[in-house]
Structure formats: C-alpha cells, structure tokens
Amino acid sequence: MSNGRDEAGRFLPGHSLPGPGRPPKAQELAVLDAIKATFTPEMVQDYLKRAMQLAEEQKSARGMVAVLEFAAGYTLGKPIARVEQQPHGLAAIVEMLRDKPEQD
C-alpha cells in the first residue's frame, strides 16, 4: 500500500503516525503534579457539587449524567466495553439484502 501500511492496515517497518507522539513520562507526571497542586481534593469536591447543582437548576439531564460519569469514572473505574455477538449477525443481514428484490 502507498500509505506505509500493509494489506491488513498495520504500519510497515519504519512507518508510524505523523506528529510528535505521546509526551515523555516525565512531562506527563509534571502536568499531573501541577493539577494536583492547583486543585485540592476539597476543591474538586466543591466543583463537582456545584456542577451538579447547576445541572439540576437547569434541569439538564445531560449535565447530571456528565457529572455522574466523571465521578464514577474516577471512583469505580470505567466499565469494560464488551462486544456481544448476535447468532446471525452481519452475515444474515447481507444474505437478507442479497435475496431482497430491487425496488425502483
């Protein structure tokens, strides 16, 4: 292929994504330290409460869900994404479309 990938879409040796890539670990840790120094746990708690109050005052279900997802993501962890296989799946749909008569 001409874009530096093989037939399966994997990068060929010597090819990678353009751009600087992920920052060095030291830089990432420095940013995390700066965030921790700026936002104390009490501040985070106050901001979460205020965000929920604003969402409730505006009757914003999206806002409430966003606050809850943020809090749950840091306290419970994000749920595992699962792929559920259907017994007939895509093959059955393709077959059904193939057998369907053309309509004008």
Secondary structure as the mmCIF struct_conf table of DSSP 4:
data_model
#
loop_
_struct_conf.conf_type_id
_struct_conf.id
_struct_conf.beg_label_comp_id
_struct_conf.beg_label_asym_id
_struct_conf.beg_label_seq_id
_struct_conf.end_label_comp_id
_struct_conf.end_label_asym_id
_struct_conf.end_label_seq_id
TURN_TY1_P TURN_TY1_P1 SER A 2 ASN A 3
BEND BEND1 GLY A 4 GLY A 4
STRN STRN1 ARG A 5 ARG A 5
TURN_TY1_P TURN_TY1_P2 GLU A 7 ALA A 8
BEND BEND2 GLY A 9 GLY A 9
HELX_LH_PP_P HELX_LH_PP_P1 ARG A 10 ARG A 10
STRN STRN2 PHE A 11 PHE A 11
HELX_LH_PP_P HELX_LH_PP_P2 LEU A 12 LEU A 12
TURN_TY1_P TURN_TY1_P3 PRO A 13 GLY A 14
BEND BEND3 PRO A 18 GLY A 19
BEND BEND4 ARG A 22 ARG A 22
HELX_LH_PP_P HELX_LH_PP_P3 PRO A 23 PRO A 24
HELX_RH_AL_P HELX_RH_AL_P1 LYS A 25 THR A 38
BEND BEND5 PHE A 39 PHE A 39
HELX_RH_AL_P HELX_RH_AL_P2 PRO A 41 GLU A 57
TURN_TY1_P TURN_TY1_P4 GLN A 58 LYS A 59
HELX_RH_AL_P HELX_RH_AL_P3 ALA A 61 THR A 75
TURN_TY1_P TURN_TY1_P5 LEU A 76 LEU A 76
HELX_LH_PP_P HELX_LH_PP_P4 LYS A 78 ALA A 81
HELX_LH_PP_P HELX_LH_PP_P5 GLU A 84 GLN A 86
BEND BEND6 PRO A 87 HIS A 88
HELX_RH_AL_P HELX_RH_AL_P4 GLY A 89 ASP A 99
BEND BEND7 LYS A 100 LYS A 100
HELX_LH_PP_P HELX_LH_PP_P6 PRO A 101 GLU A 102
#
